Amino acid sequence: MRLLFNILAVTGSAMFAGVMLTIGVTLGGYWKSLPAAEFLDWFSKNSGFISGAIPIVVVPTLVGLIGSLWLGWGDVGPHMLWIGSAACIAGVLALTMIWFVPTNAQFAAKALPLDQVPDRLNTWIMIHYVRIGLAAAASALGVLAISR
């Protein structure tokens, strides 16, 4: 059972990083190529497809991390690595709730003045890359925990 949780934690966080990398590189580049009004139109019509992909990778990640922490509680070295992995995912989720949910809602509702959209989108992409790094680090820490 422990191995199953470990696999879910590592592959879930790696998939999370991959989904976010695809969003950042592919869609982020496309969004930046659009005029502000067209970007807001696109986001308003299509953002649900993006938000629908996130639970597919978050749920196994959380299940795996919780199980790995619980079953590895007595192993001090690996346990600290799992705590680090969980902290990275907590950082991703905090950024998501604090920054991305409200900003995405503004984009989808077309609630930003058009002259503010390019700067907000650039900030969105920069912070998004922090999330990618955190999710990748979570996966790497999980691999290290398993190898101990």
C-alpha contacts under 8 A as a table, 3 or more apart, distances in Angstrom:
res1	aa1	res2	aa2	distance
1	M	4	L	5.17
1	M	5	F	6.52
2	R	5	F	5.25
2	R	6	N	6.20
2	R	67	G	7.15
2	R	68	S	6.40
2	R	71	L	6.31
2	R	72	G	7.92
3	L	6	N	4.95
3	L	7	I	6.06
4	L	7	I	5.13
4	L	8	L	6.20
4	L	64	G	7.50
5	F	8	L	5.08
5	F	9	A	6.11
5	F	63	V	7.02
5	F	64	G	4.14
5	F	65	L	6.85
5	F	66	I	7.94
5	F	67	G	5.32
5	F	68	S	5.42
6	N	9	A	5.16
6	N	10	V	6.20
6	N	64	G	5.83
6	N	65	L	7.23
6	N	67	G	7.67
6	N	68	S	5.61
6	N	142	G	7.23
6	N	146	I	7.09
7	I	10	V	5.30
7	I	11	T	5.82
7	I	12	G	7.87
7	I	64	G	7.01
8	L	11	T	5.37
8	L	12	G	5.37
8	L	60	P	5.51
8	L	61	T	5.81
8	L	63	V	7.14
8	L	64	G	4.52
8	L	65	L	7.60
9	A	12	G	5.26
9	A	13	S	6.09
9	A	60	P	6.75
9	A	61	T	4.62
9	A	62	L	6.90
9	A	63	V	7.17
9	A	64	G	4.00
9	A	65	L	4.98
9	A	68	S	7.45
9	A	139	S	7.23
9	A	142	G	6.91
10	V	13	S	5.45
10	V	14	A	6.12
10	V	61	T	7.27
10	V	64	G	7.70
10	V	138	A	7.46
10	V	139	S	4.69
10	V	140	A	7.52
10	V	142	G	5.45
10	V	143	V	6.57
11	T	14	A	4.96
11	T	15	M	5.91
11	T	61	T	7.44
11	T	139	S	7.04
12	G	15	M	5.11
12	G	16	F	6.05
12	G	57	V	5.42
12	G	58	V	6.75
12	G	59	V	7.91
12	G	60	P	5.46
12	G	61	T	4.28
12	G	64	G	7.71
12	G	139	S	7.90
13	S	16	F	4.84
13	S	17	A	6.19
13	S	57	V	7.21
13	S	58	V	7.52
13	S	61	T	5.51
13	S	89	I	7.66
13	S	135	A	5.46
13	S	136	A	6.73
13	S	138	A	6.24
13	S	139	S	5.23
14	A	17	A	5.09
14	A	18	G	6.19
14	A	135	A	6.62
14	A	136	A	5.86
14	A	138	A	7.87
14	A	139	S	5.40
15	M	18	G	4.86
15	M	19	V	6.06
15	M	57	V	6.16
16	F	19	V	5.23
16	F	20	M	6.21
16	F	54	I	7.34
16	F	57	V	5.36
16	F	58	V	6.76
16	F	132	I	7.89
16	F	135	A	6.41
17	A	20	M	5.18
17	A	21	L	5.93
17	A	131	R	7.71
17	A	132	I	4.95
17	A	133	G	7.38
17	A	134	L	8.00
17	A	135	A	5.03
17	A	136	A	5.51
18	G	21	L	4.93
18	G	22	T	6.15
18	G	132	I	7.75
19	V	22	T	5.22
19	V	23	I	6.28
19	V	53	A	7.75
19	V	54	I	7.73
20	M	23	I	4.97
20	M	24	G	5.99
20	M	128	H	7.52
20	M	131	R	7.71
20	M	132	I	5.96
21	L	24	G	5.05
21	L	25	V	5.92
21	L	129	Y	7.64
21	L	132	I	6.23
22	T	25	V	5.37
22	T	26	T	5.45
22	T	27	L	7.13
23	I	26	T	5.63
23	I	27	L	5.01
23	I	28	G	6.30
23	I	50	I	7.85
24	G	27	L	5.85
24	G	28	G	4.67
24	G	29	G	7.30
24	G	125	I	6.35
24	G	128	H	6.80
24	G	129	Y	7.14
25	V	28	G	5.39
25	V	29	G	5.79
26	T	29	G	5.55
26	T	30	Y	6.35
27	L	30	Y	4.93
27	L	31	W	5.87
28	G	31	W	5.08
28	G	32	K	6.16
28	G	125	I	6.61
29	G	32	K	5.26
29	G	33	S	6.45
30	Y	33	S	5.19
30	Y	34	L	6.79
31	W	34	L	5.40
31	W	39	F	5.80
32	K	35	P	7.75
32	K	39	F	7.92
32	K	118	P	7.37
32	K	121	L	7.47
32	K	122	N	7.95
34	L	37	A	7.98
34	L	38	E	5.92
34	L	39	F	5.58
35	P	38	E	5.38
35	P	39	F	6.21
36	A	39	F	5.12
36	A	40	L	6.28
36	A	114	L	5.72
36	A	115	D	7.64
36	A	117	V	5.86
36	A	118	P	6.62
37	A	40	L	5.21
37	A	41	D	6.20
37	A	114	L	6.53
38	E	41	D	4.98
38	E	42	W	6.09
39	F	42	W	5.07
39	F	43	F	6.02
40	L	43	F	5.04
40	L	44	S	5.89
40	L	107	F	5.69
40	L	108	A	6.49
40	L	110	K	5.74
41	D	44	S	5.14
41	D	45	K	6.31
41	D	108	A	7.75
41	D	110	K	7.60
42	W	45	K	5.29
42	W	46	N	5.93
42	W	47	S	7.81
43	F	46	N	5.22
43	F	47	S	5.06
43	F	107	F	6.41
43	F	108	A	5.48
44	S	47	S	6.20
44	S	107	F	6.75
44	S	108	A	3.93
44	S	109	A	6.44
44	S	110	K	7.20
45	K	48	G	7.67
45	K	108	A	7.54
46	N	49	F	5.80
46	N	50	I	7.44
47	S	50	I	5.28
47	S	51	S	6.40
47	S	104	N	7.93
47	S	108	A	7.12
48	G	51	S	5.11
48	G	52	G	5.91
49	F	52	G	5.16
49	F	53	A	6.67
50	I	53	A	5.45
50	I	54	I	7.03
51	S	54	I	5.51
51	S	55	P	7.72
52	G	55	P	6.51
52	G	56	I	7.59
53	A	56	I	5.56
53	A	57	V	7.23
54	I	57	V	5.62
54	I	58	V	6.05
55	P	58	V	4.83
55	P	59	V	5.71
56	I	59	V	6.18
56	I	60	P	7.40
57	V	60	P	5.90
57	V	61	T	6.33
58	V	61	T	5.07
58	V	62	L	6.13
59	V	62	L	5.29
59	V	63	V	6.14
60	P	63	V	5.06
60	P	64	G	5.85
61	T	64	G	5.18
61	T	65	L	6.06
62	L	65	L	5.11
62	L	66	I	6.00
63	V	66	I	5.32
63	V	67	G	6.09
64	G	67	G	5.19
64	G	68	S	5.89
65	L	68	S	5.03
65	L	69	L	5.97
65	L	82	W	7.09
65	L	85	S	7.79
65	L	86	A	6.38
66	I	69	L	5.23
66	I	70	W	6.05
67	G	70	W	5.06
67	G	71	L	5.95
68	S	71	L	5.37
68	S	72	G	5.70
68	S	82	W	7.06
69	L	72	G	5.24
69	L	73	W	5.74
69	L	79	H	6.39
69	L	82	W	6.11
69	L	83	I	7.17
70	W	73	W	5.41
71	L	74	G	7.94
72	G	75	D	5.53
72	G	78	P	7.21
72	G	79	H	5.83
73	W	76	V	7.22
73	W	79	H	5.88
74	G	79	H	7.32
75	D	78	P	5.78
75	D	79	H	5.58
76	V	79	H	5.04
76	V	80	M	6.20
77	G	80	M	5.52
77	G	81	L	6.71
77	G	145	A	7.46
77	G	148	R	7.37
78	P	81	L	5.06
78	P	82	W	6.25
78	P	144	L	7.59
78	P	145	A	4.34
78	P	146	I	7.00
78	P	148	R	6.20
79	H	82	W	5.03
79	H	83	I	6.19
79	H	145	A	7.21
80	M	83	I	4.93
80	M	84	G	6.21
81	L	84	G	4.95
81	L	85	S	6.17
81	L	141	L	5.61
81	L	142	G	6.68
81	L	144	L	7.13
81	L	145	A	5.44
82	W	85	S	4.89
82	W	86	A	6.05
82	W	141	L	6.79
82	W	142	G	6.07
82	W	145	A	6.42
83	I	86	A	5.01
83	I	87	A	6.05
84	G	87	A	4.98
84	G	88	C	6.29
84	G	138	A	7.10
84	G	141	L	6.87
85	S	88	C	5.17
85	S	89	I	6.45
85	S	137	A	7.01
85	S	138	A	4.02
85	S	139	S	6.89
85	S	141	L	5.52
85	S	142	G	6.23
86	A	89	I	5.12
86	A	90	A	6.01
86	A	138	A	6.84
87	A	90	A	4.89
87	A	91	G	6.11
87	A	138	A	7.94
88	C	91	G	5.02
88	C	92	V	6.38
88	C	134	L	5.09
88	C	135	A	6.37
88	C	137	A	6.91
88	C	138	A	5.47
89	I	92	V	4.93
89	I	93	L	6.19
89	I	134	L	6.71
89	I	135	A	6.06
89	I	138	A	6.46
90	A	93	L	5.06
90	A	94	A	5.98
91	G	94	A	5.03
91	G	95	L	6.12
91	G	131	R	7.61
91	G	134	L	7.16
92	V	95	L	5.29
92	V	96	T	6.11
92	V	131	R	5.15
92	V	134	L	6.46
92	V	135	A	6.91
93	L	96	T	4.90
93	L	97	M	6.16
94	A	97	M	5.22
94	A	98	I	5.89
95	L	98	I	5.18
95	L	99	W	5.45
95	L	100	F	6.64
95	L	131	R	7.43
96	T	99	W	5.67
96	T	100	F	4.69
96	T	101	V	5.97
97	M	100	F	6.10
97	M	101	V	5.35
97	M	102	P	7.52
98	I	101	V	6.74
98	I	102	P	7.06
99	W	102	P	5.94
99	W	103	T	6.04
100	F	103	T	5.05
100	F	104	N	5.63
100	F	124	W	7.47
101	V	104	N	5.25
101	V	105	A	6.10
102	P	105	A	5.02
102	P	106	Q	6.27
103	T	106	Q	5.02
103	T	107	F	6.25
104	N	107	F	4.98
104	N	108	A	6.01
105	A	108	A	5.06
105	A	109	A	5.97
106	Q	109	A	5.16
106	Q	110	K	5.88
106	Q	111	A	4.96
106	Q	112	L	6.35
107	F	110	K	5.00
107	F	111	A	6.39
107	F	112	L	6.88
108	A	111	A	7.69
112	L	116	Q	6.48
112	L	117	V	6.51
113	P	116	Q	5.52
113	P	117	V	6.78
114	L	117	V	5.29
114	L	118	P	7.95
115	D	118	P	6.99
116	Q	119	D	5.75
116	Q	120	R	6.19
117	V	120	R	5.12
117	V	121	L	5.93
118	P	121	L	5.10
118	P	122	N	6.15
119	D	122	N	5.08
119	D	123	T	6.22
120	R	123	T	5.08
120	R	124	W	6.01
121	L	124	W	4.81
121	L	125	I	6.19
122	N	125	I	5.19
122	N	126	M	6.26
123	T	126	M	5.09
123	T	127	I	6.15
124	W	127	I	5.40
124	W	128	H	5.94
125	I	128	H	4.84
125	I	129	Y	6.33
126	M	129	Y	5.34
126	M	130	V	6.87
127	I	130	V	5.11
127	I	131	R	6.65
128	H	131	R	5.08
128	H	132	I	6.43
129	Y	132	I	4.92
129	Y	133	G	6.23
130	V	133	G	5.10
130	V	134	L	6.21
131	R	134	L	5.07
131	R	135	A	6.17
132	I	135	A	5.25
132	I	136	A	6.15
133	G	136	A	5.12
133	G	137	A	6.02
134	L	137	A	5.01
134	L	138	A	6.12
135	A	138	A	5.00
135	A	139	S	6.41
136	A	139	S	5.17
136	A	140	A	6.27
137	A	140	A	4.99
137	A	141	L	6.03
138	A	141	L	5.20
138	A	142	G	6.21
139	S	142	G	5.05
139	S	143	V	6.34
140	A	143	V	5.07
140	A	144	L	6.30
141	L	144	L	5.01
141	L	145	A	6.11
142	G	145	A	4.96
142	G	146	I	6.20
143	V	146	I	5.19
143	V	147	S	6.22
144	L	147	S	5.12
144	L	148	R	6.44
145	A	148	R	5.45
